[in-house]
Amino acid sequence: MEDRFRLIYLKSAGSEGSVFKQSSLFIDVEKRTNMPSSSEEFNSQKTFSSEAILKQARADLKHPDPKVRVLAVKYYLEKSYPSIPVLLLQEILSDRDPTVRAQVLHSLIQFPNPTVSSLLRKHLKDNDPKVRITALRGMFRLKEKIDLNILIQFLSDESPSVRRKVATLLGWTQMEGALPILMELSKDQDKKVKKAALFSLLTLYPEESESRLIEAATDSDPEIRKWAINTLDKDKIIAKLPKGKKVDF
């Protein structure tokens, strides 16, 4: 039995509407009045449908608009992995747009296996911070054993957003060896990185990090000072401050 396929477009409000309209991955089978008369006929239709979707996916993944390619990844990859052809997966992960690469990794996180873990590790060195952050989040979410040397390398990452994500993720995880990394991040030049590291230190190592938090009470940044003062006991700060150091409470 032959089915005639009709491409339909996902309705979406806002600026994404026109993008969704360009994507043809959302395929609707225009049913005829007669239903399949046998399981063999049904399976034949199902195979034809899968082939049609794969063909359209390949086309959409080459669309010039990265938003369309992202949509293709979200629809096709999340519904087809791990049956998606490896060559197609490698091709998507080589996309020139970092938003697409990040979406691929985000979608793959739903399927924990050695192949996904390997891809995440590889993209920890991606040249775009969004992709590195997604790969980092994936490694922590899948509870992969992360080499501390990799995290140490992130201490000098050029992106403050990446360094802040490391500090935050460590605060959510009981990872052996995290203390020295968080201590170093708590001295970061970027105040958001510094604050994230201090918060993680307080969460994981309340006793070991006390001296660093007291130092933060005299930080050059007023926001960091205020946070540290409000977090710690004022009498304790005064008692442990080096001679000559003052805090404006």
N, C-alpha and C positions, 0 to 999 in steps of 0.2 A: 504494500500500500504506500502510495506516495503522499508525503506531507509537504505542504507549501509553507516555507518559513517567512515570517514577516518581522522585520526589525522594528522594535519599539523603543521609545526613549524614556528614560527615567525622568519624571517630573521633579524638579527641585527648585525651591525658592531661593532668591538671592543671586549673587554673582555666579554661583556654580551652575546655574540652570543651563546657560548656553553651552557649557563644557559637557554636561551630561548629555545634552542633545546631540553632541558631535559623536559620542561614543555609541557603538552599535553592539556592544557585548551583551546587552540585555535582550535576549532572544525569546520570542514568544511563538510557540507552535500554533498556527491557525488550524484549529481542529476541524476536521470534516465531520459530517453527521454520522458516518459509519466508523465504529470503533474497531481496533485490530481484532482479527478473528482468531489469532493464535499467539502463544508466547514467543514463537520464533519470529513472527511478524513484529511484535512489540520490541524484541531485542534488536531487531534490524533497525527499527526507527530510532532506538536509543543510541545505537552506535553511530548512525548518521548524524544525529543531533550533536553528539560529542565531537565528531570530526568537524562539524560546522562551527561549533563554538571555538575549537582550537584554531581553526583557520581564521576566524574573525579576531581572536585574541592576538594572533601574530600580527595582524594588520593594525589593530589598535595600539599595540606596543611599539609600533613604528610611527605613530601619529606625531606630527611636529609639535603639538601642544603637550607639554609635560603633564598638565592636569588630566588630560585624556589618558595618558600612559599610567598615571597614578590610579585612575579609576579602573583601568584594565587590570592592574596588579591586584587591587582590592577585590575585584569580582572574580577574576580567573584564578589567581594564585591561591587565595584563601579557600576556594572550593575544589581545587584540583590537586593540590599538593598532598601526597608525594608522587602522584602519578604524572605530574608535569615533566615533560622531557628535560633532562639535565642540561642539554645544550641551550634550550630556551631559557632556563633559569640563569645560566651563566651570562647569557646575552642581556637579560634584564638587569642583572647586577652590574653590568658594565655600562649602564645608561649614563649619558653625559650629564644628566640633571640630578643633583644630589637629593632632591625631594623624592624622586622616583626610587633611587637606591635605598633611601631611608624607609620608604613604604614597603619595599620588598623585604627588608630585614624585619620590620615590624610585623608583617604578615607571617613570616617564617617562624617567629617566636612562638606561635601557636602550636608548632609541630616539633617538640623536643626530640632530637635524635643526633647522632654524631655528625651527620652532614650539615645540619643547621648550626651546630656548635662550631664546626670548622669555618663556616662562612662568617659567623659572627666574629670569631677571632681574627680572621683575615681583614675584616673591615674596621677593626679597632685602629688601623693605620690609614683609613680613608683620608683623602685630602680635604674633606668637608667636615666641620664640627658637628653638624646635625646627624650625619651618618655615624660618626664616632660615638656620639651620645646614644644613638639607637642601639648600636652594637654593644656598648657598655651595659645599657639597661637590660638588653637581652641576656647577656652573660649572667648578670645578677639574678634575673627573673628565673632563668633555667637552673639556677644554683650550680653553675659550672665552677669548677675549681680554677680560680684565676691566679696566674703566676704573679706574685707580689712585685716582681721586677717590671711587669707590664704597668702596674699601677704607679710604680715609682717613676716610670717614664712620663706618665701623665702629669706629674708635678710641674713639668716644664712645658706642658702643652700651650700652644700660642693662644688658645681660646679660653677666656675666663669661664665661659659656659660649660666647657668640658671639665675644667678643674672643679667647678662648683658641683657638677653632677657626680664626680668621683667622691667628693666629701659627703654629699647627701646619701649616695648609695651605700657607702661604708657605714653610715649611721643607721641604716636599716638592716644591716647584716652583722652577725657575730662572726667576723673574720679574724682569724689569728694573724697577728702582725700588723693590724690596722693602726695601732696607736702611733708609731713614729710617722706614718704617712699623714695622719690627721694633724699631728703636731706641726708638721712642716706646712701643711695647707692652712693652718690657723695663723700663719705668718705671711700669707699671700698678700701681694700688693693690692689685689682687688678686694674691696670690702665685702662683696657678696660671697666670694669664695671663703674669705676669712670667717664670716659669720656662720656660714654653713658648716665649716669645719669645727668651729667652737661649739656649735649646737650638737654636732655628732659626738664630739669629745665628752660633753656634759652627759649625753645620753648613755654612752657606752663605758666611759671611764671617769666617773664623777670624782673619784679620789685622786687618780693619777693626773688628771687635767686641771686640778684646782690652781696650781701655780700659774699655769698658762692663762686661765681665766682672770686671775688677779692682775696679771700683766695687761690683759685686755682692758682693764678698768682705767688704764692710763694711755690707751691707744690714741694715736693722732686723729683718728676719725671719731667725731662726736656720736655717731650712731652706734658704733661698736662699743664706745665707752658706756653709753647709756644702757645698752643691752647687758653688758657684763655687770654693771653696778646693780641693775634691777634683778639680775639672776643670783648674784652672790650676797651673802650677809655682809652688811657694811662694816660691822665691827671686825669681821675676819679680814676684810680688805685692808683696813687701817693697820691692824696688827702685823700683817705680813708684807706690807709695802716696804721697799728698800728705803733707807734713810735719805731724806731730801725729796722723796717723791710725794706728790700731793694729788688728791683726787677731788674734783669738783662735784660734790654730791648734789 
